[in-house]
Amino acid sequence: MTERKDQLAANLAKVEERIAAACASAGRKREEVTLIVVTKTYPASDVRILSGLGVRHVAENKDQDAAPKAAECSDLPLTWHFVGQLQTNKVRSVVGYADLVQSVDRARLVAALSKEAVRAEREVGCLIQVALDAGEKERGDRGGVAPGGIGELADLVAEAPGLRLDGLMTVAPLTGEYAGRERAAFERLMDLSTDLRRAHPAANMVSAGMSADLEQAVAAGATHVRVGSAVLGVRARLG
Ligand SMILES: *Cc1c(COP(=O)(O)O)cnc(C)c1O
């Protein structure tokens, strides 16, 4: 276990250095960017080590893995983010541990989250997931609402009991006009965030950037980066 701890500490230090360097070259303060460690496919023991190393935000993308992990780690001072595509039949479980859901992308999901948040007497932070590769479609292949749908969905979240509208999230597209243009994609997300904040000034979270492209996200103005493999190692299975 100490070997794993040393490995995670070393990886975390490297990621921290990358974030600090990206902030410095963008003329941003380090405190403007929050690191969320994506612990999907890795065990609760890793989450516990990371917590001991000072990590305060973790993210998961599959309820069946996340629910038992969060239960095992419920004594730790962690904020849990849900970042995966979310089916409405999993919402009750997710609301049991997730402080924020970053993958809100349709009205039906807003209704389900609100109902379960009220029932659980919890407030759930919501990010609208934006699909920059949706093209003419309403939603992207990997979840997310097309930019034109953000306003309506944001109003729904803002009015929903038990929910708090916190901002926007995206994943750099693999296809479409932004494929291979992470910086441009994240700048587009920032513009959409500026639009959103005209109607919802407090919704100022911008979640973008992963292990491969966190620098571009920080340069564009992201407030939160979601880093998995650079901290925990390359995942054995897709997740
Ligand atoms: C897995 C995942 C990440 C982290 O990806 P890495 O490349 O491992 O850093 C970030 N965001 C979402 C939505 C993910 O599913």
The ligand as a Gaussian input file, in Angstrom:
#p B3LYP/6-31G(d) Opt

LIG

0 1
 C      -12.693000       9.397000     -17.575000
 C      -13.131000      10.804000     -17.635000
 C      -12.233000      11.846000     -17.374000
 C      -10.765000      11.625000     -17.070000
 O      -10.096000      11.177000     -18.212000
 P       -8.509000      10.909000     -18.195000
 O       -8.146000      10.927000     -19.622000
 O       -8.318000       9.590000     -17.550000
 O       -7.891000      12.012000     -17.437000
 C      -12.734000      13.143000     -17.411000
 N      -14.014000      13.395000     -17.683000
 C      -14.909000      12.425000     -17.934000
 C      -16.319000      12.794000     -18.241000
 C      -14.500000      11.103000     -17.921000
 O      -15.384000      10.135000     -18.187000

